[in-house]
Amino acid sequence: MKILFDYCFYRIAKAYRIFDDKNYCDWGYGVLFASFGFITLALTTLILHIFHYKLTTAIIIIVLIPFIALDMLFSLFLNKQGKYIQLESYYKSEKYSKLKGWFVFLYVIISVLLYFISMLLCGYWVSVKI
């Protein structure tokens, strides 16, 4: 699991390195933890719908707080550049790197879409109750 986590971080950071040469590692962790948050929100929405509870803004915030905290911990206290350089040298000569990069991109997009699809299926598309 750690290998998959590191690989997703590396591919996301590598994609953001094109746009931002200073904060690409922060973007890598931010997007990765956001994808975890969207998947957790999708599952929470479905579970609450099954048990006939209403999804509120407070529940959404409570679900997202651990991922925001983890992103802050990883961004502030980890040697991000060193980790990225280590992963870059490890994956320098990997096969099918473009295809694997597209799979990571699809993972991120699908995690966001999964949340919106769960909101749509459970009837919360625009009506989140406060």
C-alpha positions in Angstrom: 0.0 0.0 0.0 2.9 2.3 0.8 4.3 1.7 -2.7 1.0 2.6 -4.3 0.8 5.8 -2.1 4.3 6.8 -3.0 3.8 6.1 -6.7 0.6 8.2 -6.8 2.3 11.0 -4.9 5.3 10.9 -7.4 3.1 10.9 -10.5 0.9 13.7 -9.3 3.9 15.8 -8.1 5.6 15.1 -11.4 2.6 16.4 -13.3 2.4 19.6 -11.2 6.2 20.1 -11.5 5.5 21.3 -15.1 3.3 24.2 -13.8 4.9 25.0 -10.4 8.6 24.3 -9.9 8.6 25.3 -6.2 5.5 23.7 -4.7 4.9 20.6 -6.8 5.4 18.3 -3.8 2.8 20.1 -1.8 0.4 19.8 -4.7 1.2 16.1 -4.9 0.2 15.5 -1.4 -2.7 17.9 -1.6 -4.3 16.2 -4.6 -3.7 12.7 -3.2 -5.3 13.5 0.1 -8.1 15.3 -1.6 -8.8 12.1 -3.6 -8.9 10.1 -0.4 -11.3 12.7 1.0 -13.6 12.4 -2.0 -13.7 8.6 -1.8 -14.5 8.8 1.9 -17.2 11.4 1.4 -18.8 9.2 -1.3 -18.8 6.2 1.1 -20.1 8.4 3.9 -22.9 9.7 1.7 -24.0 6.2 0.6 -23.9 4.9 4.2 -25.9 7.8 5.5 -28.4 7.3 2.7 -28.8 3.6 3.5 -29.5 4.4 7.2 -31.8 7.4 6.3 -29.7 10.1 7.8 -29.4 13.5 6.2 -26.0 14.7 5.0 -25.1 18.0 6.5 -22.3 20.5 6.0 -21.0 19.6 9.5 -20.7 15.9 8.5 -18.8 16.9 5.3 -16.4 19.0 7.3 -15.9 16.3 10.0 -15.1 13.7 7.3 -12.6 16.1 5.6 -10.7 17.3 8.7 -8.5 14.2 9.0 -7.4 14.4 5.4 -6.7 18.1 5.7 -4.7 17.4 8.9 -2.7 14.6 7.2 -2.0 16.8 4.2 -0.7 19.5 6.5 1.5 17.1 8.4 2.9 15.6 5.3 3.5 19.0 3.7 5.1 20.6 6.8 7.1 17.9 8.4 8.2 15.6 5.7 11.3 16.0 3.5 9.2 16.2 0.3 11.9 17.2 -2.1 14.1 14.3 -0.9 11.3 11.9 -1.2 10.5 13.1 -4.7 14.1 12.8 -5.8 14.4 9.3 -4.4 11.2 8.2 -6.2 12.3 10.0 -9.4 15.6 8.0 -9.4 13.7 4.8 -8.6 11.1 5.2 -11.4 13.5 6.7 -13.9 13.5 3.7 -16.2 10.1 2.2 -15.6 8.1 0.6 -18.4 4.8 2.1 -19.6 5.3 5.2 -17.6 2.8 7.3 -19.7 0.1 4.6 -19.3 0.7 4.4 -15.5 0.5 8.2 -15.3 -2.8 8.2 -17.1 -4.0 5.6 -14.6 -3.1 7.8 -11.7 -4.9 10.7 -13.5 -8.0 8.6 -14.0 -7.8 7.6 -10.3 -8.0 11.2 -9.2 -10.7 12.1 -11.7 -12.8 9.1 -10.8 -12.5 9.8 -7.1 -14.0 13.2 -7.6 -16.7 11.9 -10.0 -17.5 9.1 -7.5 -18.4 11.7 -4.9 -20.7 13.7 -7.2 -22.3 10.5 -8.5 -23.0 9.4 -4.9 -24.5 12.8 -4.2 -26.7 12.5 -7.3 -27.8 9.0 -6.5 -28.7 9.8 -3.0 -30.6 13.0 -3.9 -28.2 15.5 -2.5 -27.1 17.2 -5.7 -27.9 20.7 -4.6 -29.8 20.2 -1.4 -27.2 19.8 1.4 -29.0 20.5 4.6 -27.4 22.7 7.2 
